Amino acid sequence: MPLAKTLVRNVASNWAGYAVQVAVGFLLTPFVIHSLGETQYGIWTLVIGLTGYYGLLDLGIGSGITQYLTRYLAANDTDSLNRSASTGFVALSCAGLLVFTGSLLIAFSAPWLFQIRVVSAAEVTWILAITGTSVAIQFAFLTYSAVFTAVQRFDLSNVIGISTRLLSAASTIICLNAGYGLVGLSLVVAGTNLTDYVIRWRVAIRLLPGMRISPKLANRESLREVIQFGVWNFVSAGSARLISYSDALVIAAFMPVAAVAPFAIASNVRAYFDEIFVRVGFVFFPAVTELDAQGDQSGLRKLYLASSKFMFLGSILFGSIGLLLARDFFRLWVGNAYAEPAGYPSVASIFYILLVGSMVAVAQRIGYQVLLGVRRVKLLALLFAAEAVSNLLLSLALVRSYGLLGVATGTLIPAILFQGLLQPVCVCKLLQISLGSYCREVLLRPAMVLVVLVLLLILVGPFELSGGWGSLGFGILVLFPVTACLVLLLGFTKAERHSLVACR
């Protein structure tokens, strides 16, 4: 029960942080666009996209530090914890120095690297230098950020993140209203990021007072174990990125560039759905690592089976509402011309296929965290790499005959095969769970919920709204309680419902 309460608290705080992030982005983006203008906003987007790749230069060391801080804390091995923390700090600081040097080189080369007007060249140089320096400093603080995961205090991490994000939004409005432009905006972002890092540093010291970071404690053995974990995790992240971005490249290569737009709209909304469950998965990583470090195989099996069932039911709850309301949402959000483009399938049709794949994939996020937590990162990386290659090949095979729907299907089939089938088989074998037990404890009740939902849809007919946003909101208010009740009554046993109430 204490672990369940911790998980519920952390999941709720992650969702709160995500909700604030989405709301701030939704409300602030139009203001930034109108304040900067099309050209300067394009430059800002270019800079943010470019500096976003700097994060890849940690080569997975950050994730490796998080793994071993959590593991050694669970084992009460303070000496090993301090060696890993110190090694990570030194390695990430070196990576930060590399980022700083590279960002300065790119900043001063920007006028020749990118097609920008001469009057904007100095601005681009300054904002690239400022944002690059901010990212470089962040690397040195990543070890302290890992402490929040190691001690399972996602709630504190999210309080800091929400506070600094709101501070950044308010400062952005003040800065742009005062006419400080891109340089001022980059200083605001860098300043609030630095504030975030410093607060996390101070709080982390209080959360883990026994942690001591010193370059003298860094050693090759700790670096080797961190890199062995981190590199394979890096491969997994790279494969996931390939899965996300290869579809647009395939479409652009075999179809008119205009065909990318409807697919991108559907894919971006699908990504918001994924993120809801990705943030849930983060919470389980330290719990799995702690159980594995303590040798509690029985606890791991119980956590995996119970949590996977919850994730399946959650994907059905949110996914079914998305499937029912997608057509009306896209029509209201981007307008009929974009929602149902001439010569191409509707955005909703593409979204239906992508969402089914996501529903299968997000339901397996606990298995993903189990493989990470027990350090089977090579297996995880191979599964993701195989899915990425299959996705690319299948999309190439289907795009000529079936267009955008073929590319979406090329994403769906590998997701079902590798994440829906092969991954749970591997996890069950690892945890010594029979496939019969997995089907009975994880899949049976979610399957019952799906059957009832499909029968209700057949009886009631297509769910269509004719009004505006108010009508869509009313549809959500009707559908969500009905679907939630079905999930609670059919998806959970009586004992599980009592446990949910006890975890409030």
Stockholm file with secondary structure:
# STOCKHOLM 1.0

chainA/1-504         MPLAKTLVRNVASNWAGYAVQVAVGFLLTPFVIHSLGETQYGIWTLVIGLTGYYGLLDLGIGSGITQYLTRYLAANDTDSLNRSASTGFVALSCAGLLVFTGSLLIAFSAPWLFQIRVVSAAEVTWILAITGTSVAIQFAFLTYSAVFTAVQRFDLSNVIGISTRLLSAASTIICLNAGYGLVGLSLVVAGTNLTDYVIRWRVAIRLLPGMRISPKLANRESLREVIQFGVWNFVSAGSARLISYSDALVIAAFMPVAAVAPFAIASNVRAYFDEIFVRVGFVFFPAVTELDAQGDQSGLRKLYLASSKFMFLGSILFGSIGLLLARDFFRLWVGNAYAEPAGYPSVASIFYILLVGSMVAVAQRIGYQVLLGVRRVKLLALLFAAEAVSNLLLSLALVRSYGLLGVATGTLIPAILFQGLLQPVCVCKLLQISLGSYCREVLLRPAMVLVVLVLLLILVGPFELSGGWGSLGFGILVLFPVTACLVLLLGFTKAERHSLVACR
#=GR chainA/1-504 SS CHHHHHHHHHHHHHHHHHHHHHHHHHHHHHHHHHHHCHHHHHHHHHHHHHHHGGGGGGTTHHHHHHHHHHHHHHTTCHHHHHHHHHHHHHHHHHHHHHHHHHHHHHHHHHHHHSCCCHHHHHHHHHHHHHHHHHHHHHHHHHHHHHHHHHTTCHHHHHHHHHHHHHHHHHHHHHHHHTTCHHHHHHHHHHHHHHHHHHHHHHHHHHHCTTCCCCGGGCCHHHHHHHHHHHHHHHHHHHHHHHHHHHHHHHHHHHSCGGGHHHHHHHHHHHHHHHHHHHHHHHHHHHHHHHHHHTTCHHHHHHHHHHHHHHHHHHHHHHHHHHHHHHHHHHHHHHCHHHHSCTTSCCHHHHHHHHHHHHHHHHTTHHHHHHHHHTTCHHHHHHHHHHHHHHHHHHHHHHHHHHHHHHHHHHHHHHIIIIIIIIHHHHHHHHHTCCHHHHIIIIIHHHHHHHHHHHHHHHHHCCCCCCSCHHHHHHHHHHHHHHHHHHIIIIISCHHHHHHHHHTC
#=GC SS_cons         CHHHHHHHHHHHHHHHHHHHHHHHHHHHHHHHHHHHCHHHHHHHHHHHHHHHGGGGGGTTHHHHHHHHHHHHHHTTCHHHHHHHHHHHHHHHHHHHHHHHHHHHHHHHHHHHHSCCCHHHHHHHHHHHHHHHHHHHHHHHHHHHHHHHHHTTCHHHHHHHHHHHHHHHHHHHHHHHHTTCHHHHHHHHHHHHHHHHHHHHHHHHHHHCTTCCCCGGGCCHHHHHHHHHHHHHHHHHHHHHHHHHHHHHHHHHHHSCGGGHHHHHHHHHHHHHHHHHHHHHHHHHHHHHHHHHHTTCHHHHHHHHHHHHHHHHHHHHHHHHHHHHHHHHHHHHHHCHHHHSCTTSCCHHHHHHHHHHHHHHHHTTHHHHHHHHHTTCHHHHHHHHHHHHHHHHHHHHHHHHHHHHHHHHHHHHHHIIIIIIIIHHHHHHHHHTCCHHHHIIIIIHHHHHHHHHHHHHHHHHCCCCCCSCHHHHHHHHHHHHHHHHHHIIIIISCHHHHHHHHHTC
//
